[in-house]
């Protein structure tokens, strides 16, 4: 498993923390993986920890209430100077994400931070 980054580069809005708590209550421990584009745009995808394999090229950005948040290495290179803020908006979650079917979905917002 990849080593954690030294800084927590991800945070969550209160609505995202609430939705995350609901999902954990229904499914047990989960993790986030930031989507790279394709079918679900750039949505943060939420999966049961036991059903998603973290790859050698995934980077741990931090945690939200004890839930790990990963991003692929190629996307990390693009977003490494940003802090990600996970929020919730009305709509459908990603096809395989656990927020799907709840009429609200996770959304990634970002702020540029100092280059490291």
DSSP file (Angstrom, degrees, kcal/mol; ACC not computed):
  #  RESIDUE AA STRUCTURE BP1 BP2  ACC     N-H-->O    O-->H-N    N-H-->O    O-->H-N    TCO  KAPPA ALPHA  PHI   PSI    X-CA   Y-CA   Z-CA
    1    1 A X              0   0    0      0, 0.0    55,-0.1     0, 0.0    54,-0.1   0.000 360.0 360.0 360.0 141.3    0.0    0.0    0.0
    2    2 A X        -     0   0    0     53,-0.4     2,-0.1    56,-0.2     3,-0.1  -0.238 360.0-104.3 -62.7 150.1    1.3    3.5   -0.8
    3    3 A X        -     0   0    0      1,-0.1    57,-0.6    56,-0.0    -1,-0.1  -0.477  41.6-104.4 -71.3 144.9    2.8    5.6    2.0
    4    4 A X  B     -a   60   0A   0     -2,-0.1    57,-0.1    55,-0.1    -1,-0.1  -0.330  35.7-107.3 -66.9 152.3    0.6    8.4    3.3
    5    5 A X        -     0   0    0     55,-1.5    -1,-0.1     2,-0.2    56,-0.0  -0.394  25.7-118.8 -72.2 159.4    1.4   11.9    2.3
    6    6 A X  S    S+     0   0    0     -2,-0.1     2,-0.4     2,-0.0    -1,-0.1   0.757  96.3  48.6 -75.0 -22.9    2.9   14.1    5.0
    7    7 A X  S    S-     0   0    0     54,-0.0     2,-1.0    55,-0.0    -2,-0.2  -0.892  86.4-119.2-116.8 147.1    0.0   16.6    4.8
    8    8 A X        +     0   0    0     -2,-0.4    54,-0.2     1,-0.1    53,-0.1  -0.762  33.4 178.3 -81.9 108.7   -3.7   16.0    4.8
    9    9 A X        +     0   0    0     52,-2.6    75,-3.0    -2,-1.0     2,-0.4   0.145  55.9  69.9-100.1  18.2   -4.7   17.4    1.5
   10   10 A X  E     +e   84   0B   0     51,-0.3    53,-0.3    73,-0.2     2,-0.3  -0.999  51.5 166.1-138.4 139.1   -8.3   16.6    1.7
   11   11 A X  E     -e   85   0B   0     73,-2.3    75,-3.0    -2,-0.4     2,-0.4  -0.841  22.2-131.8-138.4 176.9  -11.2   17.9    3.9
   12   12 A X  E     -e   86   0B   0     -2,-0.3    75,-0.2    73,-0.2     2,-0.1  -0.993  11.5-124.3-140.4 142.4  -14.9   17.7    3.8
   13   13 A X    >>  -     0   0    0     73,-3.0     4,-2.1    -2,-0.4     3,-0.5  -0.410  41.5-104.2 -71.3 157.0  -17.9   20.0    4.1
   14   14 A X  H 3> S+     0   0    0      1,-0.2     4,-2.2     2,-0.2     5,-0.2   0.874 122.1  54.6 -53.5 -40.0  -20.4   19.1    6.8
   15   15 A X  H 3> S+     0   0    0      1,-0.2     4,-2.3     2,-0.2    -1,-0.2   0.875 108.3  49.4 -63.7 -36.0  -22.9   17.7    4.3
   16   16 A X  H <> S+     0   0    0     -3,-0.5     4,-2.6    70,-0.3    -1,-0.2   0.893 109.5  51.0 -69.5 -39.3  -20.2   15.3    2.9
   17   17 A X  H  X S+     0   0    0     -4,-2.1     4,-2.1     2,-0.2    -2,-0.2   0.889 111.0  49.7 -64.2 -37.9  -19.3   14.2    6.4
   18   18 A X  H  X S+     0   0    0     -4,-2.2     4,-2.0    -5,-0.2    -2,-0.2   0.933 112.2  46.1 -66.0 -46.7  -23.0   13.5    7.0
   19   19 A X  H  X S+     0   0    0     -4,-2.3     4,-2.4     1,-0.2    -2,-0.2   0.906 111.3  53.0 -63.5 -40.8  -23.4   11.5    3.8
   20   20 A X  H  X S+     0   0    0     -4,-2.6     4,-2.6     1,-0.2    -1,-0.2   0.919 108.0  50.9 -59.1 -43.9  -20.2    9.6    4.6
   21   21 A X  H  X S+     0   0    0     -4,-2.1     4,-2.2     1,-0.2    -1,-0.2   0.891 109.8  50.4 -61.4 -40.3  -21.6    8.6    8.0
   22   22 A X  H  X S+     0   0    0     -4,-2.0     4,-1.5     2,-0.2    -1,-0.2   0.915 111.6  47.8 -63.1 -43.5  -24.8    7.4    6.4
   23   23 A X  H  X S+     0   0    0     -4,-2.4     4,-2.7     1,-0.2     5,-0.3   0.910 111.3  49.8 -65.9 -42.6  -22.9    5.3    3.9
   24   24 A X  H  X S+     0   0    0     -4,-2.6     4,-2.7     1,-0.2    -1,-0.2   0.894 107.8  54.8 -63.3 -39.1  -20.6    3.8    6.6
   25   25 A X  H  < S+     0   0    0     -4,-2.2    -1,-0.2     1,-0.2    -2,-0.2   0.859 116.9  37.7 -61.1 -34.6  -23.7    3.0    8.7
   26   26 A X  H  < S+     0   0    0     -4,-1.5    -2,-0.2    -5,-0.1    -1,-0.2   0.815 134.1  19.3 -84.3 -32.9  -25.1    1.0    5.7
   27   27 A X  H  < S-     0   0    0     -4,-2.7    -3,-0.2     1,-0.3    -2,-0.2   0.484  94.1-128.1-122.3  -5.8  -21.9   -0.6    4.3
   28   28 A X  S  < S+     0   0    0     -4,-2.7    -1,-0.3    -5,-0.3    -2,-0.1  -0.453  70.8   6.7  82.0-163.8  -19.2   -0.6    7.0
   29   29 A X  S    S+     0   0    0     -2,-0.1    20,-2.1    19,-0.1    21,-0.4  -0.210  73.5 177.9 -58.1 137.7  -15.7    0.9    6.5
   30   30 A X  E     -B   48   0A   0     18,-0.3    38,-0.4    19,-0.1     2,-0.3  -0.766  16.7-150.9-130.2 174.4  -15.3    2.6    3.1
   31   31 A X  E     -B   47   0A   0     16,-2.4    16,-2.6    -2,-0.2     2,-0.4  -0.961  14.1-128.4-142.0 160.6  -12.6    4.5    1.2
   32   32 A X  E     -Bc  46  69A   0     36,-2.7    38,-2.4    -2,-0.3     2,-0.4  -0.863  16.2-173.0-107.2 146.2  -12.6    7.2   -1.4
   33   33 A X  E     -Bc  45  70A   0     12,-2.4    12,-2.6    -2,-0.4     2,-0.5  -0.965  27.0-126.9-135.7 123.0  -10.7    7.1   -4.7
   34   34 A X  E     -Bc  44  71A   0     36,-2.9    38,-0.6    -2,-0.4    10,-0.2  -0.547  28.8-126.4 -71.6 120.6  -10.7   10.3   -6.8
   35   35 A X        -     0   0    0      8,-2.3    -1,-0.1    -2,-0.5     3,-0.1  -0.280   6.9-141.9 -64.7 150.7  -11.9    9.5  -10.3
   36   36 A X        -     0   0    0      1,-0.1     2,-0.4     6,-0.0     6,-0.2   0.389  51.8 -88.1 -97.8   3.4   -9.7   10.4  -13.2
   37   37 A X  S >  S+     0   0    0      4,-0.9     3,-0.6     6,-0.2     4,-0.3  -0.935  83.8 108.8 133.7-113.5  -12.4   11.5  -15.6
   38   38 A X  G >  S-     0   0    0     -2,-0.4     3,-1.2     1,-0.2     4,-0.0   0.075  94.2  -8.6  37.6-133.0  -14.0    9.0  -18.0
   39   39 A X  G 3  S+     0   0    0      1,-0.3    -1,-0.2     3,-0.0     3,-0.1   0.833 140.4  38.8 -66.3 -39.0  -17.6    8.1  -17.3
   40   40 A X  G X  S-     0   0    0     -3,-0.6     3,-1.3     1,-0.3    -1,-0.3   0.060  98.4-134.5-105.2  25.3  -18.1    9.7  -13.9
   41   41 A X  T <   -     0   0    0     -3,-1.2    -4,-0.9    -4,-0.3    -1,-0.3  -0.359  65.4 -34.5  63.1-132.1  -16.2   12.9  -14.6
   42   42 A X  T 3  S+     0   0    0     -6,-0.2    66,-0.3    -3,-0.1    -1,-0.2  -0.268  91.1 148.4-118.5  45.8  -13.9   13.8  -11.7
   43   43 A X    <   -     0   0    0     -3,-1.3    -8,-2.3    -6,-0.2     2,-0.6  -0.512  54.2-115.1 -79.4 145.1  -16.1   12.6   -8.9
   44   44 A X  E     -B   34   0A   0    -10,-0.2     2,-0.4    -2,-0.2    62,-0.2  -0.730  36.0-145.1 -76.3 122.3  -14.8   11.2   -5.7
   45   45 A X  E     -B   33   0A   0    -12,-2.6   -12,-2.4    -2,-0.6     2,-0.5  -0.730   6.3-150.7 -94.3 138.6  -15.9    7.6   -5.7
   46   46 A X  E     +B   32   0A   0     -2,-0.4    52,-2.8   -14,-0.2     2,-0.3  -0.939  21.7 171.5-114.1 124.0  -16.8    5.8   -2.5
   47   47 A X  E     -B   31   0A   0    -16,-2.6   -16,-2.4    -2,-0.5     2,-0.2  -0.917  41.8 -96.9-130.6 153.6  -16.3    2.1   -2.2
   48   48 A X  E >   -B   30   0A   0     -2,-0.3     3,-1.9   -18,-0.2     4,-0.4  -0.526  37.5-128.8 -62.8 134.1  -16.4   -0.6    0.5
   49   49 A X  G >  S+     0   0    0    -20,-2.1     3,-0.9     1,-0.3    -1,-0.1   0.851 107.7  55.2 -57.5 -35.0  -12.8   -1.1    1.7
   50   50 A X  G 3  S+     0   0    0    -21,-0.4    -1,-0.3     1,-0.2   -20,-0.1   0.592 108.8  48.8 -75.4  -8.8  -13.1   -4.8    1.3
   51   51 A X  G <  S+     0   0    0     -3,-1.9     2,-0.4     1,-0.1    -1,-0.2   0.340  99.1  69.0-114.7   5.8  -14.1   -4.4   -2.4
   52   52 A X    <   -     0   0    0     -3,-0.9     2,-0.6    -4,-0.4    -1,-0.1  -0.984  65.9-148.4-131.0 125.0  -11.5   -2.0   -3.8
   53   53 A X        -     0   0    0     -2,-0.4     2,-0.4    -3,-0.0    -3,-0.1  -0.797  14.5-138.2 -93.0 124.1   -7.9   -2.8   -4.3
   54   54 A X        -     0   0    0     -2,-0.6     2,-0.1     1,-0.1   -21,-0.0  -0.656  24.4-138.1 -78.2 131.9   -5.5    0.1   -3.9
   55   55 A X    >   -     0   0    0     -2,-0.4     3,-1.6     1,-0.1   -53,-0.4  -0.415  21.1-107.3 -90.5 167.4   -2.8    0.0   -6.6
   56   56 A X  T 3  S+     0   0    0      1,-0.3    -1,-0.1    -2,-0.1    -2,-0.0   0.716 120.0  50.8 -62.4 -21.8    0.9    0.6   -6.3
   57   57 A X  T 3  S+     0   0    0    -55,-0.1    16,-2.0     2,-0.1     2,-0.3   0.282  84.7 107.7-103.6   9.6    0.4    3.9   -8.1
   58   58 A X  E <   - D   0  72A   0     -3,-1.6     2,-0.5    14,-0.2    14,-0.2  -0.685  58.2-147.5 -86.9 143.6   -2.4    5.2   -5.9
   59   59 A X  E     - D   0  71A   0     12,-3.6    12,-1.9    -2,-0.3     2,-0.7  -0.939  10.0-132.9-115.5 130.0   -1.5    8.1   -3.5
   60   60 A X  E     -aD   4  70A   0    -57,-0.6   -55,-1.5    -2,-0.5    10,-0.2  -0.731  21.9-177.9 -81.2 114.6   -3.1    8.5   -0.1
   61   61 A X  E     -     0   0A   0      8,-2.8   -52,-2.6    -2,-0.7     2,-0.3   0.744  53.0 -81.2 -84.6 -24.8   -4.0   12.2    0.2
   62   62 A X  E     - D   0  69A   0      7,-1.0     7,-2.4   -54,-0.2     2,-0.3  -0.988  49.9 -72.6 155.5-159.0   -5.4   12.0    3.7
   63   63 A X  E     - D   0  68A   0     -2,-0.3     2,-0.5   -53,-0.3     5,-0.2  -0.959  15.5-150.8-136.3 152.3   -8.5   11.0    5.6
   64   64 A X  E >  S- D   0  67A   0      3,-2.3     3,-2.1    -2,-0.3   -53,-0.1  -0.974  89.4 -26.6-120.3 112.4  -12.0   12.2    6.2
   65   65 A X  T 3  S-     0   0    0     -2,-0.5     3,-0.1     1,-0.3    -1,-0.1   0.883 129.7 -45.6  48.5  44.2  -13.2   11.1    9.6
   66   66 A X  T 3  S+     0   0    0      1,-0.2     2,-0.6     0, 0.0    -1,-0.3   0.435 112.4 123.4  83.2  -0.8  -10.9    8.1    9.5
   67   67 A X  E <   - D   0  64A   0     -3,-2.1    -3,-2.3   -38,-0.0    -1,-0.2  -0.846  62.0-126.8 -96.7 118.7  -11.9    7.3    5.9
   68   68 A X  E     - D   0  63A   0     -2,-0.6   -36,-2.7   -38,-0.4     2,-0.5  -0.315  17.3-154.4 -66.8 146.9   -8.8    7.1    3.6
   69   69 A X  E     -cD  32  62A   0     -7,-2.4    -8,-2.8   -38,-0.2    -7,-1.0  -0.977  15.8-176.0-127.0 116.3   -8.9    9.2    0.4
   70   70 A X  E     -cD  33  60A   0    -38,-2.4   -36,-2.9    -2,-0.5     2,-0.3  -0.717  11.2-171.1-112.1 158.9   -6.7    8.1   -2.6
   71   71 A X  E     -cD  34  59A   0    -12,-1.9   -12,-3.6    -2,-0.3   -36,-0.1  -0.985  34.1-102.0-143.9 145.9   -5.9    9.4   -6.0
   72   72 A X  E  >  - D   0  58A   0    -38,-0.6     4,-2.5    -2,-0.3   -14,-0.2  -0.348  34.4-115.0 -65.8 150.4   -4.1    7.8   -8.9
   73   73 A X  H  > S+     0   0    0    -16,-2.0     4,-2.0     1,-0.2     5,-0.1   0.862 114.3  52.7 -57.6 -40.9   -0.4    8.9   -9.4
   74   74 A X  H  > S+     0   0    0      1,-0.2     4,-1.0     2,-0.2    -1,-0.2   0.913 113.4  43.6 -63.9 -42.1   -1.1   10.6  -12.8
   75   75 A X  H  > S+     0   0    0      1,-0.2     4,-2.4     2,-0.2    -2,-0.2   0.847 108.1  59.6 -70.6 -33.4   -3.9   12.6  -11.3
   76   76 A X  H  X S+     0   0    0     -4,-2.5     4,-1.5     1,-0.2    -2,-0.2   0.909 100.4  55.8 -60.2 -41.0   -1.9   13.4   -8.2
   77   77 A X  H  < S+     0   0    0     -4,-2.0    -1,-0.2     1,-0.2    -2,-0.2   0.869 111.8  43.6 -59.6 -36.0    0.8   15.0  -10.5
   78   78 A X  H  < S+     0   0    0     -4,-1.0     3,-0.3     1,-0.2    -1,-0.2   0.881 125.7  31.7 -74.1 -39.2   -1.9   17.3  -11.9
   79   79 A X  H >< S+     0   0    0     -4,-2.4     3,-2.2     1,-0.2    -2,-0.2   0.309  82.2 110.5-104.2   6.6   -3.6   18.1   -8.5
   80   80 A X  T 3< S+     0   0    0     -4,-1.5    -1,-0.2     1,-0.3    -3,-0.1   0.721  79.8  51.6 -62.6 -20.9   -0.6   18.0   -6.2
   81   81 A X  T 3  S+     0   0    0     -3,-0.3    32,-3.2    -4,-0.2     2,-0.3   0.123 101.1  82.0 -99.6  21.2   -0.6   21.7   -5.6
   82   82 A X  E <   - F   0 112B   0     -3,-2.2     2,-0.5    30,-0.3    30,-0.2  -0.917  69.0-139.6-122.6 149.4   -4.3   21.7   -4.7
   83   83 A X  E     - F   0 111B   0     28,-3.1    28,-2.1    -2,-0.3     2,-0.4  -0.928  26.4-137.2-101.5 134.1   -6.2   20.9   -1.5
   84   84 A X  E     -eF  10 110B   0    -75,-3.0   -73,-2.3    -2,-0.5     2,-0.5  -0.760  13.9-164.6 -96.4 137.0   -9.4   19.0   -2.2
   85   85 A X  E     -eF  11 109B   0     24,-3.0    24,-2.8    -2,-0.4     2,-0.5  -0.981  12.6-147.0-119.5 118.1  -12.6   19.8   -0.4
   86   86 A X  E     +eF  12 108B   0    -75,-3.0   -73,-3.0    -2,-0.5   -70,-0.3  -0.736  28.0 165.5 -90.4 129.4  -15.3   17.1   -0.7
   87   87 A X  E     - F   0 107B   0     20,-3.1    20,-2.2    -2,-0.5     2,-0.4  -0.679  30.4-118.3-130.5-178.2  -18.8   18.4   -0.8
   88   88 A X  E     + F   0 106B   0     18,-0.2     2,-0.3    -2,-0.2    18,-0.2  -0.989  26.8 174.4-130.3 138.5  -22.3   17.1   -1.6
   89   89 A X  E     - F   0 105B   0     16,-2.3    16,-2.9    -2,-0.4     2,-0.0  -0.926  41.7 -86.5-134.1 160.3  -24.7   18.3   -4.4
   90   90 A X  E    S+ F   0 104B   0     -2,-0.3    14,-0.3    14,-0.2     2,-0.3  -0.375  83.2  66.1 -63.7 147.0  -28.1   17.0   -5.6
   91   91 A X  S    S-     0   0    0     12,-1.1     2,-0.4    -2,-0.0    11,-0.2  -0.834  85.0 -46.3 137.2-172.2  -27.8   14.2   -8.2
   92   92 A X        -     0   0    0     -2,-0.3     8,-0.2    11,-0.2    13,-0.1  -0.779  49.7-128.3 -99.0 139.3  -26.7   10.7   -8.8
   93   93 A X        -     0   0    0      6,-0.4     8,-0.1    -2,-0.4    12,-0.1  -0.172  47.7 -63.6 -73.2 174.1  -23.4    9.3   -7.6
   94   94 A X    >   -     0   0    0    -50,-0.2     3,-1.0     1,-0.1     6,-0.3  -0.189  56.7-101.7 -58.3 153.9  -21.0    7.5   -9.8
   95   95 A X  T 3  S+     0   0    0      1,-0.3    -1,-0.1    -3,-0.1    -2,-0.1   0.827 119.8  23.5 -50.1 -42.3  -22.2    4.2  -11.3
   96   96 A X  T 3  S+     0   0    0      3,-0.0    -1,-0.3   -49,-0.0     2,-0.2   0.403  98.4 111.0-107.0   1.1  -20.2    2.0   -8.8
   97   97 A X  S X  S-     0   0    0     -3,-1.0     3,-1.8     1,-0.1   -50,-0.2  -0.504  73.2-126.3 -79.2 145.7  -19.9    4.6   -6.0
   98   98 A X  T 3  S+     0   0    0    -52,-2.8    -1,-0.1     1,-0.3   -51,-0.1   0.566 105.9  67.8 -71.5  -7.5  -21.8    4.0   -2.8
   99   99 A X  T >  S+     0   0    0    -53,-0.2     3,-1.3    -5,-0.1     5,-0.5   0.597  76.5 111.8 -82.8  -9.8  -23.4    7.4   -3.0
  100  100 A X  T <  S+     0   0    0     -3,-1.8    -8,-0.1    -6,-0.3    -6,-0.1  -0.358  74.9  25.0 -63.4 139.0  -25.4    6.3   -6.1
  101  101 A X  T 3  S+     0   0    0     -8,-0.1    -1,-0.2   -10,-0.1    -9,-0.1   0.525  94.4  97.3  86.8   6.7  -29.1    6.0   -5.5
  102  102 A X  S <  S-     0   0    0     -3,-1.3    -2,-0.1     2,-0.4   -10,-0.1   0.359  92.2-120.0-107.0   3.0  -29.3    8.5   -2.7
  103  103 A X  S    S+     0   0    0      1,-0.1   -12,-1.1    -4,-0.1     2,-0.3   0.658  91.7  72.5  62.8  17.7  -30.3   11.5   -4.8
  104  104 A X  E     -F   90   0B   0     -5,-0.5    -2,-0.4   -14,-0.3     2,-0.3  -0.965  64.4-165.4-151.4 154.3  -27.2   13.3   -3.7
  105  105 A X  E     -F   89   0B   0    -16,-2.9   -16,-2.3    -2,-0.3     2,-0.2  -0.958  25.7-100.4-142.8 157.6  -23.6   12.8   -4.6
  106  106 A X  E     -F   88   0B   0     -2,-0.3     2,-0.3   -62,-0.2   -18,-0.2  -0.486  36.4-170.0 -74.1 149.2  -20.1   13.6   -3.6
  107  107 A X  E     -F   87   0B   0    -20,-2.2   -20,-3.1    -2,-0.2     2,-0.5  -0.997  16.5-133.4-141.0 139.6  -18.3   16.4   -5.5
  108  108 A X  E     +F   86   0B   0     -2,-0.3     2,-0.3   -66,-0.3   -22,-0.2  -0.843  22.9 178.9 -97.5 126.4  -14.7   17.5   -5.4
  109  109 A X  E     -F   85   0B   0    -24,-2.8   -24,-3.0    -2,-0.5     2,-0.3  -0.814  13.3-156.7-112.0 160.9  -13.9   21.2   -5.1
  110  110 A X  E     -F   84   0B   0     -2,-0.3     2,-0.4   -26,-0.2   -26,-0.2  -0.980  16.7-162.0-142.4 155.1  -10.3   22.4   -4.9
  111  111 A X  E     -F   83   0B   0    -28,-2.1   -28,-3.1    -2,-0.3     2,-0.3  -0.988  31.1-116.7-129.1 142.5   -8.2   25.3   -3.8
  112  112 A X  E     -F   82   0B   0     -2,-0.4   -30,-0.3   -30,-0.2     2,-0.2  -0.623  36.3-170.2 -78.7 134.2   -4.6   26.0   -4.9
  113  113 A X        -     0   0    0    -32,-3.2     3,-0.1    -2,-0.3     2,-0.1  -0.668  36.5 -66.5-117.1 175.1   -2.1   25.8   -2.1
  114  114 A X        -     0   0    0     -2,-0.2    -1,-0.1     1,-0.1     2,-0.1  -0.363  58.7-107.3 -62.1 137.0    1.6   26.7   -1.9
  115  115 A X              0   0    0      1,-0.1    -1,-0.1    -2,-0.1   -34,-0.1  -0.386 360.0 360.0 -65.2 141.6    3.8   24.5   -4.1
  116  116 A X              0   0    0    -36,-0.1    -1,-0.1    -3,-0.1    -2,-0.1   0.427 360.0 360.0-105.3 360.0    5.9   22.0   -2.1
